Amino acid sequence: MQIQRTIQTLDTPHLVIDLPASFAHQRVEVIVMTIDEAEPKPAKKRRTPPPQFAGQVKELGDVMSTVSAADWGQLE
C-alpha cells in the first residue's frame, strides 16, 4: 500500500493532484475533508504585583536553597 498525503488551501472548488507513476493503472481511494482550525489560545497575561507593594520586600539570605529539617520545627 502506498500513501500520499497533501494539505492544500483551495481558492476554487477544483483540485488537481499529481500522483506518482506507481499509482497508474491502480484502484485508489480518495478522501477529501476540511480541516477544522483550532482557535489559537490567547497568550497568558503576565501577572504583576500591585504598585503599592513595589520596594516593600527585602531578601534575608539565599531564598533558593533548601531549608534544613531542623528549621521546619518538626516533631521529635
mmCIF file of the N, C-alpha and C atoms, coordinates in Angstrom:
data_MODEL
# 
_entry.id   MODEL 
# 
loop_
_atom_site.group_PDB 
_atom_site.id 
_atom_site.type_symbol 
_atom_site.label_atom_id 
_atom_site.label_alt_id 
_atom_site.label_comp_id 
_atom_site.label_asym_id 
_atom_site.label_entity_id 
_atom_site.label_seq_id 
_atom_site.pdbx_PDB_ins_code 
_atom_site.Cartn_x 
_atom_site.Cartn_y 
_atom_site.Cartn_z 
_atom_site.occupancy 
_atom_site.B_iso_or_equiv 
_atom_site.pdbx_formal_charge 
_atom_site.auth_seq_id 
_atom_site.auth_comp_id 
_atom_site.auth_asym_id 
_atom_site.auth_atom_id 
_atom_site.pdbx_PDB_model_num 
ATOM 1   N N  . MET A 1 1  ? 0.846   -1.176 0.000   1.00 0.00 ? 1  MET A N  1 
ATOM 2   C CA . MET A 1 1  ? 0.000   0.000  0.000   1.00 0.00 ? 1  MET A CA 1 
ATOM 3   C C  . MET A 1 1  ? 0.889   1.236  0.000   1.00 0.00 ? 1  MET A C  1 
ATOM 4   N N  . GLN A 1 2  ? 0.582   2.165  -0.837  1.00 0.00 ? 2  GLN A N  1 
ATOM 5   C CA . GLN A 1 2  ? 1.284   3.438  -0.894  1.00 0.00 ? 2  GLN A CA 1 
ATOM 6   C C  . GLN A 1 2  ? 0.324   4.543  -0.478  1.00 0.00 ? 2  GLN A C  1 
ATOM 7   N N  . ILE A 1 3  ? 0.852   5.519  0.188   1.00 0.00 ? 3  ILE A N  1 
ATOM 8   C CA . ILE A 1 3  ? 0.023   6.623  0.664   1.00 0.00 ? 3  ILE A CA 1 
ATOM 9   C C  . ILE A 1 3  ? 0.678   7.929  0.260   1.00 0.00 ? 3  ILE A C  1 
ATOM 10  N N  . GLN A 1 4  ? -0.133  8.839  -0.203  1.00 0.00 ? 4  GLN A N  1 
ATOM 11  C CA . GLN A 1 4  ? 0.333   10.200 -0.451  1.00 0.00 ? 4  GLN A CA 1 
ATOM 12  C C  . GLN A 1 4  ? -0.625  11.134 0.258   1.00 0.00 ? 4  GLN A C  1 
ATOM 13  N N  . ARG A 1 5  ? -0.092  11.920 1.163   1.00 0.00 ? 5  ARG A N  1 
ATOM 14  C CA . ARG A 1 5  ? -0.926  12.862 1.906   1.00 0.00 ? 5  ARG A CA 1 
ATOM 15  C C  . ARG A 1 5  ? -0.480  14.267 1.552   1.00 0.00 ? 5  ARG A C  1 
ATOM 16  N N  . THR A 1 6  ? -1.427  15.117 1.288   1.00 0.00 ? 6  THR A N  1 
ATOM 17  C CA . THR A 1 6  ? -1.120  16.503 0.980   1.00 0.00 ? 6  THR A CA 1 
ATOM 18  C C  . THR A 1 6  ? -2.203  17.389 1.581   1.00 0.00 ? 6  THR A C  1 
ATOM 19  N N  . ILE A 1 7  ? -1.800  18.537 2.065   1.00 0.00 ? 7  ILE A N  1 
ATOM 20  C CA . ILE A 1 7  ? -2.757  19.507 2.595   1.00 0.00 ? 7  ILE A CA 1 
ATOM 21  C C  . ILE A 1 7  ? -2.701  20.718 1.680   1.00 0.00 ? 7  ILE A C  1 
ATOM 22  N N  . GLN A 1 8  ? -3.833  21.089 1.134   1.00 0.00 ? 8  GLN A N  1 
ATOM 23  C CA . GLN A 1 8  ? -3.927  22.179 0.172   1.00 0.00 ? 8  GLN A CA 1 
ATOM 24  C C  . GLN A 1 8  ? -4.892  23.240 0.683   1.00 0.00 ? 8  GLN A C  1 
ATOM 25  N N  . THR A 1 9  ? -4.665  24.467 0.296   1.00 0.00 ? 9  THR A N  1 
ATOM 26  C CA . THR A 1 9  ? -5.616  25.547 0.544   1.00 0.00 ? 9  THR A CA 1 
ATOM 27  C C  . THR A 1 9  ? -6.278  25.860 -0.784  1.00 0.00 ? 9  THR A C  1 
ATOM 28  N N  . LEU A 1 10 ? -7.592  25.764 -0.816  1.00 0.00 ? 10 LEU A N  1 
ATOM 29  C CA . LEU A 1 10 ? -8.320  25.928 -2.068  1.00 0.00 ? 10 LEU A CA 1 
ATOM 30  C C  . LEU A 1 10 ? -8.881  27.335 -2.203  1.00 0.00 ? 10 LEU A C  1 
ATOM 31  N N  . ASP A 1 11 ? -8.744  27.882 -3.418  1.00 0.00 ? 11 ASP A N  1 
ATOM 32  C CA . ASP A 1 11 ? -9.364  29.156 -3.754  1.00 0.00 ? 11 ASP A CA 1 
ATOM 33  C C  . ASP A 1 11 ? -10.556 28.950 -4.678  1.00 0.00 ? 11 ASP A C  1 
ATOM 34  N N  . THR A 1 12 ? -10.629 27.768 -5.275  1.00 0.00 ? 12 THR A N  1 
ATOM 35  C CA . THR A 1 12 ? -11.720 27.423 -6.191  1.00 0.00 ? 12 THR A CA 1 
ATOM 36  C C  . THR A 1 12 ? -12.240 26.054 -5.787  1.00 0.00 ? 12 THR A C  1 
ATOM 37  N N  . PRO A 1 13 ? -13.353 25.613 -6.348  1.00 0.00 ? 13 PRO A N  1 
ATOM 38  C CA . PRO A 1 13 ? -13.861 24.282 -6.000  1.00 0.00 ? 13 PRO A CA 1 
ATOM 39  C C  . PRO A 1 13 ? -13.179 23.147 -6.773  1.00 0.00 ? 13 PRO A C  1 
ATOM 40  N N  . HIS A 1 14 ? -12.040 23.410 -7.404  1.00 0.00 ? 14 HIS A N  1 
ATOM 41  C CA . HIS A 1 14 ? -11.335 22.389 -8.189  1.00 0.00 ? 14 HIS A CA 1 
ATOM 42  C C  . HIS A 1 14 ? -9.973  22.099 -7.567  1.00 0.00 ? 14 HIS A C  1 
ATOM 43  N N  . LEU A 1 15 ? -9.573  20.832 -7.609  1.00 0.00 ? 15 LEU A N  1 
ATOM 44  C CA . LEU A 1 15 ? -8.280  20.421 -7.075  1.00 0.00 ? 15 LEU A CA 1 
ATOM 45  C C  . LEU A 1 15 ? -7.674  19.389 -8.005  1.00 0.00 ? 15 LEU A C  1 
ATOM 46  N N  . VAL A 1 16 ? -6.425  19.592 -8.394  1.00 0.00 ? 16 VAL A N  1 
ATOM 47  C CA . VAL A 1 16 ? -5.702  18.635 -9.231  1.00 0.00 ? 16 VAL A CA 1 
ATOM 48  C C  . VAL A 1 16 ? -4.520  18.133 -8.411  1.00 0.00 ? 16 VAL A C  1 
ATOM 49  N N  . ILE A 1 17 ? -4.409  16.815 -8.309  1.00 0.00 ? 17 ILE A N  1 
ATOM 50  C CA . ILE A 1 17 ? -3.332  16.199 -7.535  1.00 0.00 ? 17 ILE A CA 1 
ATOM 51  C C  . ILE A 1 17 ? -2.476  15.368 -8.474  1.00 0.00 ? 17 ILE A C  1 
ATOM 52  N N  . ASP A 1 18 ? -1.187  15.668 -8.538  1.00 0.00 ? 18 ASP A N  1 
ATOM 53  C CA . ASP A 1 18 ? -0.259  14.855 -9.317  1.00 0.00 ? 18 ASP A CA 1 
ATOM 54  C C  . ASP A 1 18 ? 0.180   13.683 -8.455  1.00 0.00 ? 18 ASP A C  1 
ATOM 55  N N  . LEU A 1 19 ? 0.017   12.479 -8.977  1.00 0.00 ? 19 LEU A N  1 
ATOM 56  C CA . LEU A 1 19 ? 0.356   11.262 -8.242  1.00 0.00 ? 19 LEU A CA 1 
ATOM 57  C C  . LEU A 1 19 ? 1.595   10.618 -8.837  1.00 0.00 ? 19 LEU A C  1 
ATOM 58  N N  . PRO A 1 20 ? 2.306   9.808  -8.054  1.00 0.00 ? 20 PRO A N  1 
ATOM 59  C CA . PRO A 1 20 ? 3.462   9.090  -8.582  1.00 0.00 ? 20 PRO A CA 1 
ATOM 60  C C  . PRO A 1 20 ? 3.046   8.128  -9.697  1.00 0.00 ? 20 PRO A C  1 
ATOM 61  N N  . ALA A 1 21 ? 3.981   7.803  -10.570 1.00 0.00 ? 21 ALA A N  1 
ATOM 62  C CA . ALA A 1 21 ? 3.702   6.900  -11.692 1.00 0.00 ? 21 ALA A CA 1 
ATOM 63  C C  . ALA A 1 21 ? 3.251   5.531  -11.201 1.00 0.00 ? 21 ALA A C  1 
ATOM 64  N N  . SER A 1 22 ? 3.687   5.128  -10.014 1.00 0.00 ? 22 SER A N  1 
ATOM 65  C CA . SER A 1 22 ? 3.305   3.810  -9.492  1.00 0.00 ? 22 SER A CA 1 
ATOM 66  C C  . SER A 1 22 ? 1.809   3.720  -9.189  1.00 0.00 ? 22 SER A C  1 
ATOM 67  N N  . PHE A 1 23 ? 1.114   4.833  -9.130  1.00 0.00 ? 23 PHE A N  1 
ATOM 68  C CA . PHE A 1 23 ? -0.324  4.822  -8.900  1.00 0.00 ? 23 PHE A CA 1 
ATOM 69  C C  . PHE A 1 23 ? -1.096  4.543  -10.190 1.00 0.00 ? 23 PHE A C  1 
ATOM 70  N N  . ALA A 1 24 ? -0.446  4.644  -11.323 1.00 0.00 ? 24 ALA A N  1 
ATOM 71  C CA . ALA A 1 24 ? -1.129  4.454  -12.611 1.00 0.00 ? 24 ALA A CA 1 
ATOM 72  C C  . ALA A 1 24 ? -1.653  3.027  -12.722 1.00 0.00 ? 24 ALA A C  1 
ATOM 73  N N  . HIS A 1 25 ? -2.820  2.870  -13.299 1.00 0.00 ? 25 HIS A N  1 
ATOM 74  C CA . HIS A 1 25 ? -3.474  1.584  -13.531 1.00 0.00 ? 25 HIS A CA 1 
ATOM 75  C C  . HIS A 1 25 ? -3.787  0.854  -12.220 1.00 0.00 ? 25 HIS A C  1 
ATOM 76  N N  . GLN A 1 26 ? -4.030  1.611  -11.151 1.00 0.00 ? 26 GLN A N  1 
ATOM 77  C CA . GLN A 1 26 ? -4.374  1.047  -9.846  1.00 0.00 ? 26 GLN A CA 1 
ATOM 78  C C  . GLN A 1 26 ? -5.713  1.626  -9.400  1.00 0.00 ? 26 GLN A C  1 
ATOM 79  N N  . ARG A 1 27 ? -6.398  0.898  -8.545  1.00 0.00 ? 27 ARG A N  1 
ATOM 80  C CA . ARG A 1 27 ? -7.575  1.464  -7.892  1.00 0.00 ? 27 ARG A CA 1 
ATOM 81  C C  . ARG A 1 27 ? -7.080  2.270  -6.696  1.00 0.00 ? 27 ARG A C  1 
ATOM 82  N N  . VAL A 1 28 ? -7.609  3.468  -6.534  1.00 0.00 ? 28 VAL A N  1 
ATOM 83  C CA . VAL A 1 28 ? -7.204  4.314  -5.414  1.00 0.00 ? 28 VAL A CA 1 
ATOM 84  C C  . VAL A 1 28 ? -8.447  4.819  -4.692  1.00 0.00 ? 28 VAL A C  1 
ATOM 85  N N  . GLU A 1 29 ? -8.283  5.114  -3.444  1.00 0.00 ? 29 GLU A N  1 
ATOM 86  C CA . GLU A 1 29 ? -9.352  5.711  -2.653  1.00 0.00 ? 29 GLU A CA 1 
ATOM 87  C C  . GLU A 1 29 ? -8.986  7.167  -2.415  1.00 0.00 ? 29 GLU A C  1 
ATOM 88  N N  . VAL A 1 30 ? -9.913  8.057  -2.680  1.00 0.00 ? 30 VAL A N  1 
ATOM 89  C CA . VAL A 1 30 ? -9.681  9.484  -2.497  1.00 0.00 ? 30 VAL A CA 1 
ATOM 90  C C  . VAL A 1 30 ? -10.646 9.981  -1.423  1.00 0.00 ? 30 VAL A C  1 
ATOM 91  N N  . ILE A 1 31 ? -10.092 10.556 -0.382  1.00 0.00 ? 31 ILE A N  1 
ATOM 92  C CA . ILE A 1 31 ? -10.903 11.129 0.694   1.00 0.00 ? 31 ILE A CA 1 
ATOM 93  C C  . ILE A 1 31 ? -10.528 12.601 0.791   1.00 0.00 ? 31 ILE A C  1 
ATOM 94  N N  . VAL A 1 32 ? -11.511 13.466 0.711   1.00 0.00 ? 32 VAL A N  1 
ATOM 95  C CA . VAL A 1 32 ? -11.280 14.903 0.824   1.00 0.00 ? 32 VAL A CA 1 
ATOM 96  C C  . VAL A 1 32 ? -12.109 15.405 1.996   1.00 0.00 ? 32 VAL A C  1 
ATOM 97  N N  . MET A 1 33 ? -11.450 16.062 2.953   1.00 0.00 ? 33 MET A N  1 
ATOM 98  C CA . MET A 1 33 ? -12.177 16.592 4.102   1.00 0.00 ? 33 MET A CA 1 
ATOM 99  C C  . MET A 1 33 ? -11.588 17.937 4.496   1.00 0.00 ? 33 MET A C  1 
ATOM 100 N N  . THR A 1 34 ? -12.413 18.756 5.107   1.00 0.00 ? 34 THR A N  1 
ATOM 101 C CA . THR A 1 34 ? -11.928 20.049 5.578   1.00 0.00 ? 34 THR A CA 1 
ATOM 102 C C  . THR A 1 34 ? -11.194 19.857 6.901   1.00 0.00 ? 34 THR A C  1 
ATOM 103 N N  . ILE A 1 35 ? -10.277 20.762 7.164   1.00 0.00 ? 35 ILE A N  1 
ATOM 104 C CA . ILE A 1 35 ? -9.529  20.732 8.419   1.00 0.00 ? 35 ILE A CA 1 
ATOM 105 C C  . ILE A 1 35 ? -10.097 21.825 9.303   1.00 0.00 ? 35 ILE A C  1 
ATOM 106 N N  . ASP A 1 36 ? -10.596 21.434 10.451  1.00 0.00 ? 36 ASP A N  1 
ATOM 107 C CA . ASP A 1 36 ? -11.103 22.415 11.404  1.00 0.00 ? 36 ASP A CA 1 
ATOM 108 C C  . ASP A 1 36 ? -9.912  23.052 12.099  1.00 0.00 ? 36 ASP A C  1 
ATOM 109 N N  . GLU A 1 37 ? -9.762  24.332 11.891  1.00 0.00 ? 37 GLU A N  1 
ATOM 110 C CA . GLU A 1 37 ? -8.656  25.051 12.509  1.00 0.00 ? 37 GLU A CA 1 
ATOM 111 C C  . GLU A 1 37 ? -8.979  25.296 13.977  1.00 0.00 ? 37 GLU A C  1 
ATOM 112 N N  . ALA A 1 38 ? -8.072  24.903 14.836  1.00 0.00 ? 38 ALA A N  1 
ATOM 113 C CA . ALA A 1 38 ? -8.257  25.159 16.265  1.00 0.00 ? 38 ALA A CA 1 
ATOM 114 C C  . ALA A 1 38 ? -8.041  26.645 16.512  1.00 0.00 ? 38 ALA A C  1 
ATOM 115 N N  . GLU A 1 39 ? -8.897  27.220 17.336  1.00 0.00 ? 39 GLU A N  1 
ATOM 116 C CA . GLU A 1 39 ? -8.738  28.632 17.637  1.00 0.00 ? 39 GLU A CA 1 
ATOM 117 C C  . GLU A 1 39 ? -7.479  28.813 18.474  1.00 0.00 ? 39 GLU A C  1 
ATOM 118 N N  . PRO A 1 40 ? -6.640  29.774 18.104  1.00 0.00 ? 40 PRO A N  1 
ATOM 119 C CA . PRO A 1 40 ? -5.412  29.973 18.877  1.00 0.00 ? 40 PRO A CA 1 
ATOM 120 C C  . PRO A 1 40 ? -5.732  30.428 20.292  1.00 0.00 ? 40 PRO A C  1 
ATOM 121 N N  . LYS A 1 41 ? -4.984  29.886 21.232  1.00 0.00 ? 41 LYS A N  1 
ATOM 122 C CA . LYS A 1 41 ? -5.181  30.273 22.625  1.00 0.00 ? 41 LYS A CA 1 
ATOM 123 C C  . LYS A 1 41 ? -4.543  31.645 22.842  1.00 0.00 ? 41 LYS A C  1 
ATOM 124 N N  . PRO A 1 42 ? -5.225  32.514 23.551  1.00 0.00 ? 42 PRO A N  1 
ATOM 125 C CA . PRO A 1 42 ? -4.624  33.826 23.808  1.00 0.00 ? 42 PRO A CA 1 
ATOM 126 C C  . PRO A 1 42 ? -3.403  33.670 24.711  1.00 0.00 ? 42 PRO A C  1 
ATOM 127 N N  . ALA A 1 43 ? -2.424  34.521 24.500  1.00 0.00 ? 43 ALA A N  1 
ATOM 128 C CA . ALA A 1 43 ? -1.222  34.472 25.330  1.00 0.00 ? 43 ALA A CA 1 
ATOM 129 C C  . ALA A 1 43 ? -1.598  34.808 26.766  1.00 0.00 ? 43 ALA A C  1 
ATOM 130 N N  . LYS A 1 44 ? -0.987  34.082 27.700  1.00 0.00 ? 44 LYS A N  1 
ATOM 131 C CA . LYS A 1 44 ? -1.286  34.344 29.105  1.00 0.00 ? 44 LYS A CA 1 
ATOM 132 C C  . LYS A 1 44 ? -0.724  35.709 29.493  1.00 0.00 ? 44 LYS A C  1 
ATOM 133 N N  . LYS A 1 45 ? -1.555  36.460 30.177  1.00 0.00 ? 45 LYS A N  1 
ATOM 134 C CA . LYS A 1 45 ? -1.133  37.770 30.638  1.00 0.00 ? 45 LYS A CA 1 
ATOM 135 C C  . LYS A 1 45 ? -0.195  37.581 31.826  1.00 0.00 ? 45 LYS A C  1 
ATOM 136 N N  . ARG A 1 46 ? 0.940   38.241 31.763  1.00 0.00 ? 46 ARG A N  1 
ATOM 137 C CA . ARG A 1 46 ? 1.900   38.122 32.848  1.00 0.00 ? 46 ARG A CA 1 
ATOM 138 C C  . ARG A 1 46 ? 1.368   38.857 34.073  1.00 0.00 ? 46 ARG A C  1 
ATOM 139 N N  . ARG A 1 47 ? 1.426   38.170 35.186  1.00 0.00 ? 47 ARG A N  1 
ATOM 140 C CA . ARG A 1 47 ? 0.925   38.759 36.425  1.00 0.00 ? 47 ARG A CA 1 
ATOM 141 C C  . ARG A 1 47 ? 1.954   39.742 36.977  1.00 0.00 ? 47 ARG A C  1 
ATOM 142 N N  . THR A 1 48 ? 1.466   40.839 37.490  1.00 0.00 ? 48 THR A N  1 
ATOM 143 C CA . THR A 1 48 ? 2.336   41.827 38.123  1.00 0.00 ? 48 THR A CA 1 
ATOM 144 C C  . THR A 1 48 ? 1.752   42.173 39.490  1.00 0.00 ? 48 THR A C  1 
ATOM 145 N N  . PRO A 1 49 ? 2.625   42.434 40.462  1.00 0.00 ? 49 PRO A N  1 
ATOM 146 C CA . PRO A 1 49 ? 2.121   42.768 41.792  1.00 0.00 ? 49 PRO A CA 1 
ATOM 147 C C  . PRO A 1 49 ? 1.516   44.174 41.794  1.00 0.00 ? 49 PRO A C  1 
ATOM 148 N N  . PRO A 1 50 ? 0.657   44.442 42.759  1.00 0.00 ? 50 PRO A N  1 
ATOM 149 C CA . PRO A 1 50 ? 0.087   45.787 42.872  1.00 0.00 ? 50 PRO A CA 1 
ATOM 150 C C  . PRO A 1 50 ? 1.198   46.814 43.102  1.00 0.00 ? 50 PRO A C  1 
ATOM 151 N N  . PRO A 1 51 ? 1.069   48.000 42.538  1.00 0.00 ? 51 PRO A N  1 
ATOM 152 C CA . PRO A 1 51 ? 2.132   49.009 42.671  1.00 0.00 ? 51 PRO A CA 1 
ATOM 153 C C  . PRO A 1 51 ? 2.430   49.400 44.118  1.00 0.00 ? 51 PRO A C  1 
ATOM 154 N N  . GLN A 1 52 ? 1.456   49.297 45.012  1.00 0.00 ? 52 GLN A N  1 
ATOM 155 C CA . GLN A 1 52 ? 1.710   49.702 46.404  1.00 0.00 ? 52 GLN A CA 1 
ATOM 156 C C  . GLN A 1 52 ? 2.690   48.766 47.113  1.00 0.00 ? 52 GLN A C  1 
ATOM 157 N N  . PHE A 1 53 ? 2.952   47.576 46.540  1.00 0.00 ? 53 PHE A N  1 
ATOM 158 C CA . PHE A 1 53 ? 3.908   46.648 47.141  1.00 0.00 ? 53 PHE A CA 1 
ATOM 159 C C  . PHE A 1 53 ? 5.320   46.832 46.586  1.00 0.00 ? 53 PHE A C  1 
ATOM 160 N N  . ALA A 1 54 ? 5.504   47.672 45.607  1.00 0.00 ? 54 ALA A N  1 
ATOM 161 C CA . ALA A 1 54 ? 6.819   47.865 44.983  1.00 0.00 ? 54 ALA A CA 1 
ATOM 162 C C  . ALA A 1 54 ? 7.815   48.378 46.016  1.00 0.00 ? 54 ALA A C  1 
ATOM 163 N N  . GLY A 1 55 ? 8.977   47.729 46.094  1.00 0.00 ? 55 GLY A N  1 
ATOM 164 C CA . GLY A 1 55 ? 10.035  48.144 47.006  1.00 0.00 ? 55 GLY A CA 1 
ATOM 165 C C  . GLY A 1 55 ? 9.809   47.765 48.453  1.00 0.00 ? 55 GLY A C  1 
ATOM 166 N N  . GLN A 1 56 ? 8.810   46.961 48.775  1.00 0.00 ? 56 GLN A N  1 
ATOM 167 C CA . GLN A 1 56 ? 8.490   46.619 50.157  1.00 0.00 ? 56 GLN A CA 1 
ATOM 168 C C  . GLN A 1 56 ? 9.112   45.300 50.618  1.00 0.00 ? 56 GLN A C  1 
ATOM 169 N N  . VAL A 1 57 ? 9.691   44.523 49.710  1.00 0.00 ? 57 VAL A N  1 
ATOM 170 C CA . VAL A 1 57 ? 10.217  43.200 50.053  1.00 0.00 ? 57 VAL A CA 1 
ATOM 171 C C  . VAL A 1 57 ? 11.730  43.276 50.209  1.00 0.00 ? 57 VAL A C  1 
ATOM 172 N N  . LYS A 1 58 ? 12.241  42.644 51.272  1.00 0.00 ? 58 LYS A N  1 
ATOM 173 C CA . LYS A 1 58 ? 13.680  42.545 51.496  1.00 0.00 ? 58 LYS A CA 1 
ATOM 174 C C  . LYS A 1 58 ? 14.044  41.072 51.572  1.00 0.00 ? 58 LYS A C  1 
ATOM 175 N N  . GLU A 1 59 ? 15.056  40.673 50.817  1.00 0.00 ? 59 GLU A N  1 
ATOM 176 C CA . GLU A 1 59 ? 15.528  39.287 50.868  1.00 0.00 ? 59 GLU A CA 1 
ATOM 177 C C  . GLU A 1 59 ? 16.532  39.168 52.000  1.00 0.00 ? 59 GLU A C  1 
ATOM 178 N N  . LEU A 1 60 ? 16.331  38.179 52.865  1.00 0.00 ? 60 LEU A N  1 
ATOM 179 C CA . LEU A 1 60 ? 17.209  37.974 54.013  1.00 0.00 ? 60 LEU A CA 1 
ATOM 180 C C  . LEU A 1 60 ? 18.004  36.691 53.849  1.00 0.00 ? 60 LEU A C  1 
ATOM 181 N N  . GLY A 1 61 ? 18.790  36.592 52.812  1.00 0.00 ? 61 GLY A N  1 
ATOM 182 C CA . GLY A 1 61 ? 19.604  35.409 52.590  1.00 0.00 ? 61 GLY A CA 1 
ATOM 183 C C  . GLY A 1 61 ? 19.273  34.753 51.269  1.00 0.00 ? 61 GLY A C  1 
ATOM 184 N N  . ASP A 1 62 ? 19.754  33.528 51.134  1.00 0.00 ? 62 ASP A N  1 
ATOM 185 C CA . ASP A 1 62 ? 19.568  32.774 49.895  1.00 0.00 ? 62 ASP A CA 1 
ATOM 186 C C  . ASP A 1 62 ? 18.170  32.161 49.887  1.00 0.00 ? 62 ASP A C  1 
ATOM 187 N N  . VAL A 1 63 ? 17.295  32.686 49.061  1.00 0.00 ? 63 VAL A N  1 
ATOM 188 C CA . VAL A 1 63 ? 15.918  32.192 49.022  1.00 0.00 ? 63 VAL A CA 1 
ATOM 189 C C  . VAL A 1 63 ? 15.773  30.956 48.143  1.00 0.00 ? 63 VAL A C  1 
ATOM 190 N N  . MET A 1 64 ? 16.805  30.574 47.423  1.00 0.00 ? 64 MET A N  1 
ATOM 191 C CA . MET A 1 64 ? 16.706  29.448 46.501  1.00 0.00 ? 64 MET A CA 1 
ATOM 192 C C  . MET A 1 64 ? 17.190  28.127 47.095  1.00 0.00 ? 64 MET A C  1 
ATOM 193 N N  . SER A 1 65 ? 17.977  28.156 48.161  1.00 0.00 ? 65 SER A N  1 
ATOM 194 C CA . SER A 1 65 ? 18.468  26.899 48.735  1.00 0.00 ? 65 SER A CA 1 
ATOM 195 C C  . SER A 1 65 ? 17.392  26.290 49.632  1.00 0.00 ? 65 SER A C  1 
ATOM 196 N N  . THR A 1 66 ? 17.526  24.997 49.898  1.00 0.00 ? 66 THR A N  1 
ATOM 197 C CA . THR A 1 66 ? 16.528  24.308 50.717  1.00 0.00 ? 66 THR A CA 1 
ATOM 198 C C  . THR A 1 66 ? 16.745  24.609 52.197  1.00 0.00 ? 66 THR A C  1 
ATOM 199 N N  . VAL A 1 67 ? 15.716  24.449 52.957  1.00 0.00 ? 67 VAL A N  1 
ATOM 200 C CA . VAL A 1 67 ? 15.762  24.679 54.401  1.00 0.00 ? 67 VAL A CA 1 
ATOM 201 C C  . VAL A 1 67 ? 16.006  23.338 55.079  1.00 0.00 ? 67 VAL A C  1 
ATOM 202 N N  . SER A 1 68 ? 16.866  23.324 56.081  1.00 0.00 ? 68 SER A N  1 
ATOM 203 C CA . SER A 1 68 ? 17.142  22.067 56.774  1.00 0.00 ? 68 SER A CA 1 
ATOM 204 C C  . SER A 1 68 ? 15.910  21.635 57.566  1.00 0.00 ? 68 SER A C  1 
ATOM 205 N N  . ALA A 1 69 ? 15.821  20.341 57.851  1.00 0.00 ? 69 ALA A N  1 
ATOM 206 C CA . ALA A 1 69 ? 14.670  19.788 58.572  1.00 0.00 ? 69 ALA A CA 1 
ATOM 207 C C  . ALA A 1 69 ? 14.536  20.400 59.961  1.00 0.00 ? 69 ALA A C  1 
ATOM 208 N N  . ALA A 1 70 ? 15.658  20.744 60.611  1.00 0.00 ? 70 ALA A N  1 
ATOM 209 C CA . ALA A 1 70 ? 15.616  21.330 61.957  1.00 0.00 ? 70 ALA A CA 1 
ATOM 210 C C  . ALA A 1 70 ? 14.918  22.689 61.941  1.00 0.00 ? 70 ALA A C  1 
ATOM 211 N N  . ASP A 1 71 ? 15.048  23.418 60.847  1.00 0.00 ? 71 ASP A N  1 
ATOM 212 C CA . ASP A 1 71 ? 14.426  24.739 60.758  1.00 0.00 ? 71 ASP A CA 1 
ATOM 213 C C  . ASP A 1 71 ? 12.923  24.672 60.547  1.00 0.00 ? 71 ASP A C  1 
ATOM 214 N N  . TRP A 1 72 ? 12.401  23.506 60.200  1.00 0.00 ? 72 TRP A N  1 
ATOM 215 C CA . TRP A 1 72 ? 10.963  23.365 59.990  1.00 0.00 ? 72 TRP A CA 1 
ATOM 216 C C  . TRP A 1 72 ? 10.223  23.142 61.305  1.00 0.00 ? 72 TRP A C  1 
ATOM 217 N N  . GLY A 1 73 ? 10.941  22.895 62.401  1.00 0.00 ? 73 GLY A N  1 
ATOM 218 C CA . GLY A 1 73 ? 10.302  22.666 63.694  1.00 0.00 ? 73 GLY A CA 1 
ATOM 219 C C  . GLY A 1 73 ? 9.535   21.352 63.723  1.00 0.00 ? 73 GLY A C  1 
ATOM 220 N N  . GLN A 1 74 ? 10.130  20.299 63.147  1.00 0.00 ? 74 GLN A N  1 
ATOM 221 C CA . GLN A 1 74 ? 9.454   19.004 63.102  1.00 0.00 ? 74 GLN A CA 1 
ATOM 222 C C  . GLN A 1 74 ? 9.308   18.435 64.507  1.00 0.00 ? 74 GLN A C  1 
ATOM 223 N N  . LEU A 1 75 ? 8.239   17.677 64.700  1.00 0.00 ? 75 LEU A N  1 
ATOM 224 C CA . LEU A 1 75 ? 8.043   16.999 65.975  1.00 0.00 ? 75 LEU A CA 1 
ATOM 225 C C  . LEU A 1 75 ? 9.073   15.896 66.131  1.00 0.00 ? 75 LEU A C  1 
ATOM 226 N N  . GLU A 1 76 ? 9.511   15.705 67.353  1.00 0.00 ? 76 GLU A N  1 
ATOM 227 C CA . GLU A 1 76 ? 10.522  14.670 67.596  1.00 0.00 ? 76 GLU A CA 1 
ATOM 228 C C  . GLU A 1 76 ? 9.909   13.379 68.052  1.00 0.00 ? 76 GLU A C  1 
# 
